[in-house]
């Protein structure tokens, strides 16, 4: 039995968790969020891991968590953290064991989402207004897009239609 593992990648605020839950429901798969897996394992919130241990240690923990999830013998949809594919050859790990999907969302849309959400859960954007958020997103996009673009599927735009991705995944599985 071959398992279908779908890993969503993209910038913070691109909708990996929101869309991931919809996709998992449509496929009748469990949904996992890598940050939640890390928080449960470390018994600490992501911003606290960053502030107490530093980004380097966080990236090590993140890679271990990713390897663990990818080793599971089951189908699932996983929302990765925004930086996850860009460190420790994680994009190669993801593509070796899963179907990677890049959610390529316009920066203005992401900025509006981030301003409208609980920004305290996103240490990278704390204390920023809309203009600063866009500048930070542009910088992240410049640093990370080469990793995201290694994804097997790229969805561009701001509204993803779950059914289209489901049919694309089914098509890819048959071929």
N, C-alpha and C positions, 0 to 999 in steps of 0.2 A: 504494500500500500504506500503510495507516494503522498506525502503531505504537502499542502500548499501553505507556504509561509510568505506573508505579504508584509513588507517593511516600508512604512511611509517616511520619507525624508523631506526636509525643506526648512526654511527659515523659521525662527520662533514666531508664532502667531499665524502661520500659513494654514492652520486648520488640521494638522496631523491627528490630533486627538478627536476633534469633533467629527471630521470626515471618517476617521478610522473606525469610530463606533458605528457609524452608518454602514460602512462597508462590511464590517464584521457581522452586523445584523443581517444584511442582505445575503451574505455567504453562509450564514448560520455557523460562524466561527466565534471562538472567544476573542475578545479584544484585550490587549495589554498595552500599557504605557511604560516605556523603559524608565522614565524618571520615577514613576510610582514603584516599580520593581526595586530601584536603587534605594528609595526612601524606606521601603519596608525592610530591606536587608540591613541597611546602615542604622535604622531607627533614628533618622535625622532628615530634616527637610533639605532639599537641594541647596537653597541659599545658605543654610548653615554649614553644609559640607564645604561649599566654596569658601566661606569666610573662615572656618576653623582649620581646614586641611589644605586649601589652595586648589587652583584649577588643575594642576598636574596630577595630584592625588585623585581628584574627582574623575579625571579622564581615565585613570587606571581602573577605578571602581566601575565606571561606565562600560569600559571594554569587557571586563569580567562579567558584568551583568548581561551584556549583549551576547557574549559567547554562550552563556548559560541558556538564555532564552532560545537562541538559534539551535541549540542541541536538543531541544524538546522534540519528542516523537508525537507531534500533533500538528494540525493545521491551525493557523491563527493569523490575526492582523496585529501588527506592532507599530505604535507610534514611537519613533526614535526621538531623542533630544535633537535640537537644531544643530548642535556641533558634533554630535556623535559620528556621522560619516567621515568627518574631516581629521580624525585623530587615530593613531595606532593601526593604520590599515583597515579601519572598520568598514569602509565602503567595500573593500575586497571581501571581507568576511560576509557582509550582507549579501553581496551578489553571488557568492559561492553557495549559499544555503537558502536563499529566498528570492522572491520577486520584489525588486526595489521599485518604488513609485515616488517620483519627485513631484511634489505639489508646488508648482511655480506660480505664485500669486503676486499680482502687482503690489509694489511697496506701499503705495498710498492706501490700499485696502488693508494691508497688514497693520500699518500705523493706526488707522481708525479702530481696528479691532483691539490693538494693544492699549490705546488710550481709553477705550471703553471697557476693558477688563480689569481684573485685580492685578495691577502692575506690581504689587509687593511680592507676588509669586515669581516674578521674573527679575532676578537681581541685576541683570544686564541693563535694564531700562528704568530702574528706580530713579525718581526725581527728574525725569525727562518730560518735556512737552512734545507735541506732535512733530515740530520741525527737527528737534534733536533726535527723536525716534527714527525719522526718515533717514537722517544722516548716518546713524548707527546701522540701520538696515542696509543702506547702500554699501557701507564698509564691510559688513558681514557677507553680503551677497558677492562682493568682489573677491573676498577670501575663500568663500565656500562653494561658489557655483561650479567650479571645475570638478568638485567631488559629487555634488548633486547631479550634474549632467552625466555621470557614469551610470545613472539609474536605468533599469530596463524599460521603464515606462515613464513618460513625462506628461503631466497634466498641467496645462497653462490656462490661466484665467482666474476668476474669483469665485465662480459657482461651479462646483464639480458635480456631475451627475453620476450618482452611485451606479446606476444601471449600466452606464457606458463602460465604467471601469470593470464591473463584473463581467460583462460580455467580452471585453478585451482579455481579461484573465482567463476566461473559459477558452477563448480562441487560442491563446498562447499555450494552454495546457494540452489542447488537442494536437497541436503541431510540434 
